[in-house]
Amino acid sequence: MSNQKDIDQKKFYSELKYPGPRSSLTYLWAKRMSKYFKSNQEFTILDAGCGSGNDLCAILDYFKNCKGIGIDQSKPSLDMLKKRSDIMGLSNRLKIVNQSYLKDFTIEDKADIAIAIGTIGHSSNPDLALKNILKNIKKGGLVGLMLYSDFGTYEKNKIIDAINILSPESDDEFIKFVYSFEEKYPMYYYQSIHKNITRLKNFISHYIRRLFRNKSYGYLASLPKDTIYKDAYITKIEKSFSFEEIESLLETNNLEIIEFYSLGKINKKDIPKKWIKKWENLSYLDKAKVSSLINFNPTSWSVMTRKKSD
């Protein structure tokens, strides 16, 4: 029987048609995968919680012989994915599955890699979601994850708790308060110079692609800023993970870390020289924890892992 929060979450993202305000493809994970797959290599990728396909379509565009499977419970988002893949000529390499990955599912041939980019934390049972995904991945296959960090989301969650105590009568009322509050006290969307620079780079990148490719494969460009806040603040389920929970999740699912990308990015220059040997002997997670404690903490972290066994 479905959890009521999962039912509410499905309704929320069906109305929001996520991914949110990004209006162009996201090639970040395609570039990360290029370390493990050649551009002309034949392989299969499973995108769990693919939404409208910003990551998946970019990967299929980047790897010309790659086949993709996108699974998501939001049919409106998948309709946008279908439209985008048709325009890009990717439909013959893409299979779309409309269901929750909290339910057991089986793909015909196991995938070589799966990605779950900010998705399993939006389910009532992240461990079950990950287990269902891993059933469809080959032994030794790769799994790219982006999870929310309890370091980076602490301030945001304080705002959410405070507003909920005030019991706003509607989501729109909630969002109006968040918007006005953050204009005065930047804490999330306007949180840092780093984020402003990143947004500017994304903005420029999008319009360069539009200029040289003569088309934008996005259907989200006109979404209002409120959409950003809705996804950030009133999504029905959003799990933030501590390092201990991350370690447990990976260990219980037989996943080994092979590369870190964001939160806790390893940076030797922040470590005193006499401590470097100690630093180099730390596990990936301990290095990440040290870095996160002494550096600015993003709201999420990304990692590439390998499936050790079935």
For each residue, the residues with C-beta under 8 A, 3 or more apart:
1:
2: 6 7
3: 6 7 124 125
4: 7 8
5: 8 9 124 236 237
6: 2 3 9 10 100 102 123 124 237
7: 2 3 4 10 11
8: 4 5 11 12 236
9: 5 6 12 13 122 123 235 236 237
10: 6 7 13 14 73 74 100
11: 7 8 14 15
12: 8 9 15 16 234 235 236
13: 9 10 16 17 18 51 73 74 77 122 235
14: 10 11 17 73 74 75 76 77
15: 11 12 76
16: 12 13 20 227 230 231
17: 13 14 51 52 74 76 77 80 220
18: 13 51 52 74 77 231
19: 22 26 51 52 54 220
20: 16 220 223 227 228 230 231
21: 220 223 225 227 228
22: 19 26 54 202 218 220
23: 206 216 218 219 220 221
24: 54 205 206 209 210 216 217 218
25: 54 55 57 58 61 209 217 218
26: 19 22 29 54 55 58
27: 30 31 58 62
28: 31 32 55
29: 26 32 33 55 58 59 115 117 144
30: 27 33 34 55 58 59 61 62 63
31: 27 28 34 62
32: 28 29 35 144 259 261 304
33: 29 30 36 37 45 59 62 63 113 142 144
34: 30 31 37 39 62
35: 32 259
36: 33 113 142 304
37: 33 34 41 43 63 66 112 113
38: 41
39: 34 62 63 64
40: 63 64 65
41: 37 38 63 65 66
42: 65 66 67
43: 37 63 65 66 67 112 113
44: 66 67 68 69 109 110 111 112 113
45: 33 56 59 66 67 68 69 111 112 113 114 115
46: 68 69 71 107 111 113 114 115 133 136 137
47: 50 53 55 56 59 68 69 70 71 114 115 116 117
48: 71 101 114 115 116 119 120 129 133
49: 71 72 101 116 117 118 119 120 122
50: 47 53 55 56 70 71 72 77 78 81
51: 13 17 18 19 54 72 74 77 81
52: 17 18 19 77 78 80 81 84 219 220
53: 47 50 56 57 70 80 81 84 85
54: 19 22 24 25 26 51 57 58 218
55: 25 26 28 29 30 47 50 58 59 115 117
56: 45 47 50 53 59 60 68 70 81 94
57: 25 53 54 60 61 81 84 85 88 90 217
58: 25 26 27 29 30 54 55 61 62
59: 29 30 33 45 47 55 56 62 63 66 68
60: 56 57 63 66 68 85 88 90 93 94
61: 25 30 57 58 88 90
62: 27 30 31 33 34 39 58 59 66
63: 30 33 37 39 40 41 43 59 60 66
64: 39 40
65: 40 41 42 43
66: 37 41 42 43 44 45 59 60 62 63 93
67: 42 43 44 45 93 94 95
68: 44 45 46 47 56 59 60 90 93 94 95
69: 44 45 46 47 94 95 96 97 107 111
70: 47 50 53 56 78 81 94 95 96 97
71: 46 47 48 49 50 96 97 98 99 101 105
72: 49 50 51 77 78 81 97 98
73: 10 13 14 98 99 100
74: 10 13 14 17 18 51 77 78
75: 14 78 79 98
76: 14 15 17 79 80
77: 13 14 17 18 50 51 52 72 74 80 81
78: 50 52 70 72 74 75 81 82 96 98
79: 75 76 82 83
80: 17 52 53 76 77 83 84 219
81: 50 51 52 53 56 57 70 72 77 78 84 85 94 96
82: 78 79 85 86 91 96
83: 79 80 86 87 219
84: 52 53 57 80 81 87 88 217 218 219
85: 53 57 60 81 82 88 90 91 94
86: 82 83 89 90 91
87: 83 84 215 217
88: 57 60 61 84 85 217
89: 86 92
90: 57 60 61 68 85 86 93 94
91: 82 85 86 94
92: 89
93: 60 66 67 68 90
94: 56 60 67 68 69 70 81 85 90 91
95: 67 68 69 70 107
96: 69 70 71 78 81 82
97: 69 70 71 72 105 107
98: 71 72 73 75 78
99: 71 73 103 105
100: 6 10 73 103 123
101: 48 49 71 105 119 120 123 129 132 133
102: 6 123 124 125 128 129 132
103: 99 100 132
104: 132 135
105: 71 97 99 101 132 136
106: 135 136
107: 46 69 95 97 110 111 136
108:
109: 44
110: 44 107 136 137 138 141
111: 44 45 46 69 107 114 136 137 138 141
112: 37 43 44 45 137 138 141 142
113: 33 36 37 43 44 45 46 137 141 142 143 144
114: 45 46 47 48 111 133 134 136 137 141 142 143 144
115: 29 45 46 47 48 55 143 144 145
116: 47 48 49 119 120 129 130 133 143 144 145 146
117: 29 47 49 55 144 145 146 302
118: 49 121 122 146 147 148 300
119: 48 49 101 116 122 123 129
120: 48 49 101 116 123 126 129 130 133 145 147
121: 118 126 147 148 237 238 239 240 241
122: 9 13 49 118 119 235 237 238 239
123: 6 9 100 101 102 119 120 126 128 129 237 239
124: 3 5 6 102 237
125: 3 102 128 129
126: 120 121 123 129 130 239 249
127: 130 131 249 252 253
128: 102 123 125 131 132
129: 48 101 102 116 119 120 123 125 126 132 133
130: 116 120 126 127 133 134 249 253
131: 127 128 134 135 253
132: 101 102 103 104 105 128 129 135 136
133: 46 48 101 114 116 120 129 130 136 137 143
134: 114 130 131 137 143 253 254 255 307
135: 104 106 131 132
136: 46 105 106 107 110 111 114 132 133
137: 46 110 111 112 113 114 133 134 141 142 143 307
138: 110 111 112 141 307
139: 307 308 309 310
140: 306 307 308
141: 110 111 112 113 114 137 138 306 307
142: 33 36 112 113 114 137 258 304 305 306 307
143: 113 114 115 116 133 134 137 255 304 305 306 307
144: 29 32 33 113 114 115 116 117 302 303 304 305
145: 115 116 117 120 302 303 305
146: 116 117 118 262 300 301 302
147: 118 120 121 241 246 300 301
148: 118 121 152 153 238 239 240 241 299 300
149: 152 153 240 241 263 292 297 298 299 300 301
150: 153 154 240 241 242
151: 154 263 292 297
152: 148 149 240 263 297 298 299 300
153: 148 149 150 156 157 238 240 299
154: 150 151 157 158
155: 158 159 187 188
156: 153 159 160 187 188 232 233 299
157: 153 154 160 161 240
158: 154 155 161 162
159: 155 156 162 163 178 181 187 188 233
160: 156 157 163 164 233
161: 157 158 164 165
162: 158 159 165 166
163: 159 160 166 168 174 177 178 233
164: 160 161 167 168
165: 161 162
166: 162 163 177
167: 164
168: 163 164 171 173 174 177
169: 173
170: 173 174
171: 168 174 175 230 234
172: 175 176
173: 168 169 170 176 177
174: 163 168 170 171 177 178 233 234
175: 171 172 178 179 226 229 230 233 234
176: 172 173 179 180
177: 163 166 168 173 174 180 181
178: 159 163 174 175 181 182 229 233
179: 175 176 182 183 225 226 229
180: 176 177 183 184
181: 159 177 178 184 185 187
182: 178 179 185 186 187 188 189 190
183: 179 180 186 190
184: 180 181
185: 181 182
186: 182 183 189 190 191
187: 155 156 159 181 182 190 191
188: 155 156 159 182 191 232 299
189: 182 186 195 228 229 232
190: 182 183 186 187 195 196
191: 186 187 188 195
192: 195 196 296
193: 196 197
194: 197 198 296
195: 189 190 191 192 198 199
196: 190 192 193 199 200
197: 193 194 200 201
198: 194 195 201 202
199: 195 196 202 203
200: 196 197 203 204
201: 197 198 204 205
202: 22 198 199 205 206
203: 199 200 206 207
204: 200 201 207 208
205: 24 201 202 208 209
206: 23 24 202 203 209 210 216 218
207: 203 204 210 211
208: 204 205 211 212
209: 24 25 205 206 212 213 216
210: 24 206 207 213 214 215 216
211: 207 208 214
212: 208 209
213: 209 210 216
214: 210 211
215: 87 210
216: 23 24 206 209 210 213 221
217: 24 25 57 84 87 88
218: 22 23 24 25 54 84 206 221
219: 23 52 80 83 84
220: 17 19 20 21 22 23 52 223
221: 23 216 218
222:
223: 20 21 220 227
224: 227
225: 21 179 228 229
226: 175 179 229 230
227: 16 20 21 223 224 230 231
228: 20 21 189 225 231 232
229: 175 178 179 189 225 226 232 233 234
230: 16 20 171 175 226 227 233 234 235
231: 16 18 20 227 228 235
232: 156 188 189 228 229 235
233: 156 159 160 163 174 175 178 229 230
234: 12 171 174 175 229 230
235: 9 12 13 122 230 231 232 238
236: 5 8 9 12
237: 5 6 9 121 122 123 124
238: 121 122 148 153 235
239: 121 122 123 126 148
240: 121 148 149 150 152 153 157
241: 121 147 148 149 150 245 246 249
242: 150 245 246
243: 246 247 285 288 289
244: 247 248
245: 241 242 248 249
246: 147 241 242 243 249 250 285 301
247: 243 244 250 251 285
248: 244 245 251 252
249: 126 127 130 241 245 246 252 253
250: 246 247 253 255 256 257 305
251: 247 248 254 255
252: 127 248 249
253: 127 130 131 134 249 250
254: 134 251 307 308 309
255: 134 143 250 251 305 306 307 308
256: 250 305 306 308
257: 250 260 284 285 303 304 305
258: 142 304 305 306
259: 32 35 303 304
260: 257 264 265 266 284 287 288 301 302 303
261: 32 265 301 302 303 304
262: 146 265 298 300 301 302
263: 149 151 152 288 292 297 298 300 301 302
264: 260 285 287 288 289 290 291 292 301
265: 260 261 262 288 291 295
266: 260 287 288 291
267: 270 271 291 295
268: 271 276 279
269:
270: 267 291 294 295
271: 267 268 275 276 279 290
272: 275 276
273: 276
274:
275: 271 272 278 279
276: 268 271 272 273 279 280
277: 280 281
278: 275 281 282
279: 268 271 275 276 282 287 290
280: 276 277
281: 277 278
282: 278 279 286 287 290
283: 286 287
284: 257 260 287 288 303
285: 243 246 247 257 264 288 289
286: 282 283 289 290
287: 260 264 266 279 282 283 284 290 291
288: 243 260 263 264 265 266 284 285 291 292 301
289: 243 264 285 286 292 293
290: 264 271 279 282 286 287 293 294
291: 264 265 266 267 270 287 288 294 295
292: 149 151 263 264 288 289 295 297
293: 289 290
294: 270 290 291
295: 265 267 270 291 292
296: 192 194
297: 149 151 152 263 292
298: 149 152 262 263 301
299: 148 149 152 153 156 188
300: 118 146 147 148 149 152 262 263
301: 146 147 149 246 260 261 262 263 264 288 298
302: 117 144 145 146 260 261 262 263
303: 144 145 257 259 260 261 284
304: 32 36 142 143 144 257 258 259 261
305: 142 143 144 145 250 255 256 257 258
306: 140 141 142 143 255 256 258
307: 134 137 138 139 140 141 142 143 254 255 310
308: 139 140 254 255 256
309: 139 254
310: 139 307
